Amino acid sequence: MSKLSVSVVGMARGLADWSRLSAWLTDRGEAVISVSWAELGNIVGGLPESAVNHYPQWWHGDRQNTRAWRRAGYDLERVDVGRSVTFRRTGPATMPPENRRLSSTWRNNVRTAQTTPDMSMLTQIDISRT
């Protein structure tokens, strides 16, 4: 079996913050959202290597990453490893209102910087509620 070779753009060794994906998807609200691999990495703070090494298992089941898009009312539609990820709206967001308020600020940071944003705003997120 050959090993999948993927660019490390958007990959990280640390922990991704999946609550940021929930906020970003909730703020967008479109029926279908496709995001590039690099942009998804920017949103969550870097995709873990397991997103590639354990494909397709990592993208399914009950995990922190899958709960993030489900909280925003989306299901995974397609993964093109190393290229893009597509989500499809399946219902309303179930995010706590205090996290929704941060989503527009986060979206503006990603849109303008397209690099790792100032993480100081994330101290406002109550991780005990995720």
N, C-alpha and C positions, 0 to 999 in steps of 0.2 A: 504494500500500500504506500503510495507516495505521500509525502508530507506537503501540506498546503503552504505555499510561499506568499506572504502578504507583507506589504510595506508597513513599517512601524509607525507611520503617521497616525496620530491619534491614539497610540497605544501608551499604556502607563504601567509602571510596576506597583504603584500605590493603589489605594482603594478609590474607585469611582464613586461619585455622589449621585445616586440615582434619583433622589428627590428633585434634582435640577431638571432631569428629563421629564418628570411628571409635570412640573411647573411649565416647562417650555411647551409641551404638547397641549396642556390645558389652555395656555394662552393662545396658541395657534387655532385650535378648534376646527380645523378643516376635516373633511370626510376622509381623505387620503393624504398622508404626509410622507414624502421621501426625503431622506436626509443623507448627505454623503458621509462616508466613514469618518473622514477628518472632522466634519462639523459635529457629528455625534460625539466624537472624542473631546472636542472643545466644550460641548454642553455639559458632559458629565465629569470632566476633569481627566480624561484619558480612559480608553477602553482597556480592560485587562487582557492579557495574552490568552486567557481561557476563552475569550470570545471567538478566537480563531482555533486554538488547539483543541477545544472541545465542541466544535461545531458538528452537528446541529444541536446537540443536547443543551448547551449553555443557553440557547435562545428559547427554550421551552421549559415547561414544568413550573414549579412554585419556587422561584428564586427572587432575590432582591431586585434584579434587573427586570424580570417579567412583571413583578408586582408594580413597578414604577409606571410602565405604560398602561397597565390595566387600571391603576388608580386614576389615570388621566382619561379613561374611557376608550382606550385603544387596544387592539390586538395586533400582533405581528403578522404582516402579510407576506413579506419577502425579505430575505437577507442575501445580498451579493457580497460575500466575505471580501473585505478589503476595499469595497467600492461604495456600497450604499445599503440602507435599511429603509423599508417601507412599512408604515403603520396604517391601519384602517380603523376609523371610529366605529365602535360597537355599542356605545352607550354614554351616559353622562359621566363626568369626572366625579370622583369621590374624594378629592383632596380636601384637607381642612382649609377653611377660608384664609387663615393667616398665611399659609404657604402660597395661595393663589395671588395674594398681594405682591409677593416677591417676584412672581413670574414675569411681569412686564419689565421690571428693572433688569432682571437677568437677560431677557430677550434683547433689550437695548444694548447691554454690554457685549453680548455675542455678536450682534449685528455690526456694531461700530468697531470693535477691537479685532474680531476674528482671530484672536489669540487667547491665551489664558487670562480671564478677567480678574479684576481685583476681588479677591476672595473674602474681604472683610465683611461684605454684606451677608455672607452665609452664616455669620455668627448669630443672625436673627432667627434662623431656622431651628425649630424644636425637634431634634432628631428622635426624641422619645415618642413622637407621634407618627413616625414613618414605619 
